[in-house]
Amino acid sequence: MDKLRGRAETLKTARLLDVEPEALAFLRTLPAEDVRRFRASCVAALFDRAPDMLDRIAAATKLVPAGVAAAISQKALGPRLAAAVAGRLEPARAADIIGKLPVSFTAESCAHLDPRRIRGIVDRLDENLLVRVAVALAERGDHLTMGRFVGHLPDSALRRILPQVDDATVLRTGFAIEEPERLGRIVELMGRDRLASVIGSASAAGLWPEALAVAGMVTGEQRARIASLAAAQPEDRLDSLVTTVAGQDLWESLLPLVALLADEERRTVAALPSLRGADVLGGVVRAVVATGLWAEFLPLVGALPEDSRKVVADAAGALPAADLDALALEVDKRDLWELVMPLVELMDDEARTRIFELPAFQQPR
């Protein structure tokens, strides 16, 4: 899911630099981890070289009660500057002042806070305030800022927040979460019924990429559960998932989920109208060649109708020799011959000859 991670990192970087995401579209072509490191460098450049004025203001706030400092922040500084000053304070002092501010002002300021200061401040805020700020951020549609904070919230706060935000907000926030290792716990707190509702909303809200990103960040049984819930959607919704994946070339995110499905669920996916076109199936083959996901793809191929399998066979048979040899080596390494041989049988004579002349077929087994 590197492509989806790269997309999220680009959005976060654009927000940090206060530019339109399209101005940084070139970042999407880079590895997501490289973009993440670039964003971390931007954070350091923006917040570590703050003007001396900020330190003088921060020092001055220590001389007055928290309520007075909050009034000054609200009336004289504004959300952006107040957040910059908060980032120069000790977390306990920043939390005291934030506790005296209106929730709407705090929610607006959150977007401008040094991301590295969030945990220390959140740990010291009253839970009721955390819940109210989170709901205010949801109402503002500020999912990127929610993604910065949600991983630091305690379970007790999350249990109160989740019923107050809609399914689309859950998906968009999960897509932008800064602590993906925390996402599994959030999914657990949602429960099966709410998770089913969230996955079901992905089609109507046009959020299949966000749902795929969330599925890619959880592991084990939770990932399989999300895959199964997606496969249980009505045909038109499930078809929209495949259409979205094909249009945005997100096969590396979808195929590992399809591989987790039970046989009947996989047959449901294989029967979708969107998986009958030569363009789509050819695109899947090209994506599998690029990602090496043959083990995830071949079980789906086996469930396709014969005419669709023939399209896949023709596309595979026309691959360059190097790609065909890589396929054969992967099949041999993973012992997938039982899945691939029916595909080879559908190829024309020329393609079959090319397959059997590959170096991988000359290796002793």
C-alpha positions as CSV (number, residue, x, y, z in Angstrom):
1,M,0.0,0.0,0.0
2,D,3.0,2.3,-0.6
3,K,0.9,4.3,-3.1
4,L,-1.8,5.1,-0.5
5,R,0.8,5.9,2.2
6,G,2.5,8.2,-0.3
7,R,-0.8,9.9,-1.0
8,A,-1.4,10.4,2.7
9,E,2.1,11.7,3.3
10,T,1.7,14.2,0.5
11,L,-1.5,15.5,1.9
12,K,0.1,15.9,5.4
13,T,3.1,17.7,3.9
14,A,0.9,20.0,2.0
15,R,-1.1,20.9,5.1
16,L,2.2,21.5,7.0
17,L,3.5,23.8,4.4
18,D,0.1,25.5,3.8
19,V,0.0,24.8,0.1
20,E,-2.5,23.0,-2.1
21,P,-1.8,19.2,-2.4
22,E,-1.5,19.4,-6.2
23,A,1.5,21.7,-5.8
24,L,3.3,18.7,-4.2
25,A,1.9,16.0,-6.6
26,F,5.4,15.1,-7.6
27,L,5.9,13.7,-4.1
28,R,3.5,10.9,-4.9
29,T,6.0,9.3,-7.2
30,L,8.5,8.9,-4.4
31,P,8.6,6.1,-1.8
32,A,6.3,6.9,1.1
33,E,9.0,6.6,3.7
34,D,11.1,9.2,1.9
35,V,8.2,11.6,1.9
36,R,7.6,10.9,5.6
37,R,11.3,11.8,6.3
38,F,11.0,14.9,4.2
39,R,7.9,16.0,6.2
40,A,9.8,15.4,9.5
41,S,12.6,17.6,8.2
42,C,10.0,20.3,7.3
43,V,8.6,20.1,10.9
44,A,12.1,20.6,12.3
45,A,12.8,23.5,9.9
46,L,9.5,25.2,10.7
47,F,9.4,24.8,14.5
48,D,13.0,24.6,15.7
49,R,14.0,27.9,14.2
50,A,11.2,29.9,15.7
51,P,11.7,33.7,16.1
52,D,12.9,34.8,19.5
53,M,9.7,36.7,19.9
54,L,7.9,33.4,20.4
55,D,10.1,32.5,23.3
56,R,9.6,36.0,24.8
57,I,5.8,35.6,24.6
58,A,6.0,32.1,26.1
59,A,8.1,33.4,29.0
60,A,5.6,36.2,29.6
61,T,2.7,33.8,29.8
62,K,4.5,32.2,32.8
63,L,4.1,35.4,34.8
64,V,0.3,35.5,34.6
65,P,-2.5,33.1,35.6
66,A,-3.6,30.5,33.0
67,G,-6.9,32.2,32.5
68,V,-5.2,35.6,31.7
69,A,-2.8,33.8,29.3
70,A,-5.8,32.2,27.6
71,A,-7.5,35.5,27.2
72,I,-4.4,37.0,25.7
73,S,-4.0,34.0,23.3
74,Q,-7.6,34.3,22.1
75,K,-7.8,38.1,21.8
76,A,-4.3,39.2,20.9
77,L,-2.5,36.2,19.3
78,G,-5.1,34.3,17.3
79,P,-5.1,30.5,16.7
80,R,-1.9,30.2,14.6
81,L,0.3,32.3,16.8
82,A,-1.2,30.9,20.0
83,A,-0.3,27.4,18.7
84,A,3.2,28.5,18.0
85,V,3.6,29.8,21.5
86,A,2.1,26.7,23.0
87,G,4.8,24.7,21.3
88,R,7.4,26.7,23.2
89,L,5.8,26.0,26.6
90,E,6.2,23.1,29.0
91,P,3.4,20.7,28.2
92,A,1.8,21.1,31.6
93,R,1.6,24.9,31.3
94,A,0.3,24.6,27.7
95,A,-2.4,22.2,28.9
96,D,-3.4,24.6,31.7
97,I,-3.9,27.5,29.2
98,I,-5.7,25.3,26.7
99,G,-8.1,24.2,29.4
100,K,-9.2,27.8,29.7
101,L,-9.8,28.4,26.0
102,P,-13.0,28.0,24.0
103,V,-13.2,24.6,22.3
104,S,-13.7,26.2,18.9
105,F,-10.5,28.2,19.3
106,T,-8.5,25.2,20.5
107,A,-9.8,23.1,17.6
108,E,-8.6,25.8,15.1
109,S,-5.3,26.1,16.9
110,C,-4.6,22.4,16.8
111,A,-3.9,22.5,13.1
112,H,-0.9,24.8,13.7
113,L,0.7,23.0,16.8
114,D,4.1,21.5,16.5
115,P,3.3,17.8,15.9
116,R,6.1,16.7,18.2
117,R,4.4,18.4,21.2
118,I,1.0,16.8,20.8
119,R,1.5,13.7,23.0
120,G,2.9,15.7,26.0
121,I,0.0,18.1,25.9
122,V,-2.8,15.5,25.2
123,D,-1.6,13.4,28.2
124,R,-2.3,16.4,30.5
125,L,-5.7,17.5,29.1
126,D,-9.0,16.7,30.8
127,E,-10.8,13.9,28.9
128,N,-14.0,15.8,28.6
129,L,-12.1,18.5,26.8
130,L,-10.3,16.0,24.5
131,V,-13.7,14.6,23.5
132,R,-15.2,18.0,22.8
133,V,-12.1,19.1,20.7
134,A,-12.2,15.9,18.7
135,V,-15.9,16.3,17.9
136,A,-15.2,20.0,17.0
137,L,-12.4,18.9,14.6
138,A,-14.8,16.4,13.0
139,E,-17.5,19.1,12.5
140,R,-14.8,21.3,10.9
141,G,-13.9,18.4,8.6
142,D,-10.3,18.7,9.7
143,H,-9.4,15.0,9.3
144,L,-5.7,15.6,8.9
145,T,-5.5,17.3,12.3
146,M,-7.6,14.5,13.8
147,G,-5.1,12.0,12.3
148,R,-2.3,13.8,14.3
149,F,-4.1,13.5,17.6
150,V,-6.2,10.4,17.5
151,G,-3.3,8.0,18.1
152,H,-2.5,9.7,21.4
153,L,-6.1,9.5,22.8
154,P,-6.9,7.1,25.6
155,D,-9.4,4.3,25.0
156,S,-11.9,5.9,27.3
157,A,-11.9,9.1,25.2
158,L,-12.1,7.1,21.9
159,R,-15.1,5.2,23.2
160,R,-16.9,8.5,23.7
161,I,-15.8,10.0,20.4
162,L,-16.5,7.2,18.0
163,P,-20.4,7.4,18.4
164,Q,-20.3,11.1,17.8
165,V,-18.5,11.1,14.4
166,D,-19.8,9.7,11.2
167,D,-18.4,6.8,9.2
168,A,-16.7,9.0,6.6
169,T,-14.8,10.8,9.3
170,V,-13.6,7.5,10.7
171,L,-12.2,6.5,7.3
172,R,-10.6,9.8,6.5
173,T,-9.1,10.1,10.0
174,G,-7.8,6.5,9.8
175,F,-6.2,7.3,6.4
176,A,-4.3,10.2,7.9
177,I,-3.4,8.6,11.3
178,E,0.1,9.4,12.5
179,E,0.4,6.3,14.7
180,P,-0.8,3.4,12.5
181,E,0.1,0.9,15.2
182,R,-2.8,2.4,17.2
183,L,-5.3,1.8,14.5
184,G,-5.9,-1.8,15.4
185,R,-7.0,-0.8,18.9
186,I,-9.4,1.8,17.4
187,V,-10.9,-0.8,15.1
188,E,-11.4,-3.1,18.1
189,L,-13.2,-0.4,20.0
190,M,-15.6,0.2,17.1
191,G,-17.0,-3.4,17.3
192,R,-18.1,-5.5,14.4
193,D,-21.4,-3.6,13.7
194,R,-19.8,-0.2,13.5
195,L,-16.9,-1.5,11.4
196,A,-19.4,-3.0,9.0
197,S,-21.1,0.4,8.8
198,V,-17.8,2.1,8.1
199,I,-16.8,-0.3,5.4
200,G,-20.3,-0.1,3.9
201,S,-20.1,3.7,3.7
202,A,-16.9,3.6,1.6
203,S,-18.7,3.3,-1.7
204,A,-21.4,6.0,-1.1
205,A,-18.8,8.4,0.2
206,G,-16.2,7.6,-2.6
207,L,-13.7,6.5,0.1
208,W,-12.6,3.1,-1.1
209,P,-8.9,4.2,-1.1
210,E,-9.2,5.3,2.5
211,A,-10.8,2.0,3.4
212,L,-8.0,0.1,1.7
213,A,-5.5,2.2,3.5
214,V,-7.1,1.3,6.9
215,A,-7.2,-2.4,6.0
216,G,-3.5,-2.2,5.1
217,M,-2.5,-0.7,8.4
218,V,-4.2,-3.3,10.6
219,T,-3.1,-6.9,10.7
220,G,-4.2,-10.5,11.2
221,E,-7.8,-11.2,12.0
222,Q,-8.8,-7.5,11.7
223,R,-7.6,-7.3,8.1
224,A,-9.4,-10.5,7.2
225,R,-12.5,-9.2,8.9
226,I,-12.4,-6.0,6.8
227,A,-11.8,-8.0,3.6
228,S,-14.9,-10.2,4.4
229,L,-17.0,-7.2,5.2
230,A,-16.1,-5.6,1.9
231,A,-16.8,-8.8,0.0
232,A,-20.3,-8.9,1.6
233,Q,-21.3,-5.5,0.1
234,P,-24.0,-5.5,-2.6
235,E,-22.6,-6.1,-6.1
236,D,-22.8,-2.5,-7.2
237,R,-20.8,-1.3,-4.3
238,L,-18.3,-4.1,-4.6
239,D,-18.0,-3.4,-8.3
240,S,-17.3,0.3,-7.5
241,L,-14.4,-0.9,-5.4
242,V,-12.8,-2.8,-8.3
243,T,-13.5,0.1,-10.6
244,T,-11.8,2.5,-8.2
245,V,-8.8,0.2,-7.8
246,A,-8.5,-0.2,-11.5
247,G,-8.8,3.6,-12.2
248,Q,-6.2,4.5,-9.5
249,D,-4.0,1.4,-10.0
250,L,-4.3,0.3,-6.4
251,W,-4.1,-3.5,-7.0
252,E,-1.2,-3.8,-4.5
253,S,-3.6,-2.7,-1.8
254,L,-6.6,-4.9,-2.9
255,L,-5.1,-8.2,-3.9
256,P,-3.7,-9.1,-0.5
257,L,-7.2,-8.6,0.9
258,V,-8.7,-10.8,-1.8
259,A,-6.2,-13.5,-0.9
260,L,-7.7,-13.5,2.7
261,L,-11.2,-14.3,1.5
262,A,-12.9,-17.6,1.8
263,D,-13.5,-19.5,-1.4
264,E,-17.2,-18.4,-1.7
265,E,-16.3,-14.8,-1.1
266,R,-13.5,-15.0,-3.7
267,R,-16.0,-16.4,-6.2
268,T,-18.2,-13.4,-5.5
269,V,-15.4,-11.0,-6.3
270,A,-14.4,-13.0,-9.4
271,A,-17.9,-12.8,-10.8
272,L,-18.1,-8.9,-10.7
273,P,-18.8,-7.2,-14.1
274,S,-15.8,-5.0,-13.6
275,L,-13.5,-8.0,-13.7
276,R,-14.6,-9.0,-17.2
277,G,-12.9,-6.3,-19.3
278,A,-9.6,-6.9,-21.0
279,D,-8.3,-3.5,-20.0
280,V,-9.0,-4.1,-16.3
281,L,-7.6,-7.7,-16.3
282,G,-4.6,-6.6,-18.3
283,G,-4.0,-3.8,-15.8
284,V,-4.1,-6.4,-13.0
285,V,-1.5,-8.5,-14.7
286,R,0.8,-5.5,-15.2
287,A,0.4,-4.6,-11.5
288,V,1.1,-8.1,-10.4
289,V,4.3,-8.2,-12.5
290,A,5.4,-4.9,-10.9
291,T,4.6,-6.0,-7.3
292,G,5.3,-9.7,-7.5
293,L,1.9,-10.5,-5.9
294,W,1.4,-13.7,-7.9
295,A,0.6,-15.7,-4.8
296,E,-2.2,-13.3,-4.0
297,F,-3.5,-13.0,-7.5
298,L,-3.5,-16.6,-8.8
299,P,-6.3,-17.8,-6.4
300,L,-8.5,-15.1,-7.8
301,V,-7.6,-16.1,-11.3
302,G,-8.7,-19.6,-10.6
303,A,-12.2,-18.3,-9.6
304,L,-12.7,-16.2,-12.7
305,P,-15.0,-17.3,-15.5
306,E,-13.1,-19.1,-18.3
307,D,-13.3,-16.2,-20.8
308,S,-11.8,-13.9,-18.1
309,R,-9.1,-16.5,-17.3
310,K,-8.3,-16.6,-21.0
311,V,-7.8,-12.8,-21.0
312,V,-5.4,-13.2,-18.1
313,A,-3.6,-16.0,-19.8
314,D,-3.1,-14.0,-23.0
315,A,-1.9,-11.0,-21.0
316,A,0.6,-13.2,-19.1
317,G,1.7,-15.0,-22.2
318,A,2.6,-11.7,-23.9
319,L,4.9,-10.5,-21.1
320,P,8.6,-9.9,-21.8
321,A,10.8,-13.0,-21.2
322,A,12.3,-11.4,-18.0
323,D,8.9,-10.9,-16.5
324,L,7.8,-14.4,-17.4
325,D,10.9,-15.9,-15.9
326,A,10.3,-14.0,-12.7
327,L,6.8,-15.3,-12.7
328,A,8.0,-18.9,-13.1
329,L,10.6,-18.5,-10.3
330,E,8.1,-17.1,-7.9
331,V,5.6,-19.9,-8.7
332,D,8.3,-22.4,-8.1
333,K,9.5,-20.7,-4.9
334,R,5.9,-20.6,-3.5
335,D,4.9,-24.0,-5.0
336,L,2.0,-22.4,-7.0
337,W,2.1,-24.8,-10.0
338,E,-1.3,-26.2,-9.2
339,L,-2.7,-22.7,-9.6
340,V,-0.7,-21.6,-12.6
341,M,-0.8,-24.7,-14.9
342,P,-4.5,-24.2,-15.7
343,L,-3.6,-20.7,-16.8
344,V,-0.7,-22.0,-19.0
345,E,-3.1,-24.5,-20.6
346,L,-5.3,-21.5,-21.8
347,M,-2.4,-19.9,-23.6
348,D,-1.8,-20.3,-27.3
349,D,1.0,-22.6,-28.6
350,E,3.5,-19.8,-29.0
351,A,3.0,-18.5,-25.5
352,R,3.2,-22.0,-24.0
353,T,6.4,-22.7,-25.9
354,R,7.9,-19.4,-24.5
355,I,6.9,-20.5,-21.0
356,F,8.5,-23.9,-21.2
357,E,11.7,-22.6,-22.7
358,L,12.2,-20.2,-19.7
359,P,15.4,-20.7,-17.7
360,A,13.2,-21.4,-14.6
361,F,11.8,-24.5,-16.3
362,Q,15.3,-25.7,-17.0
363,Q,16.2,-25.8,-13.3
364,P,16.1,-29.3,-11.7
365,R,13.3,-29.6,-9.2
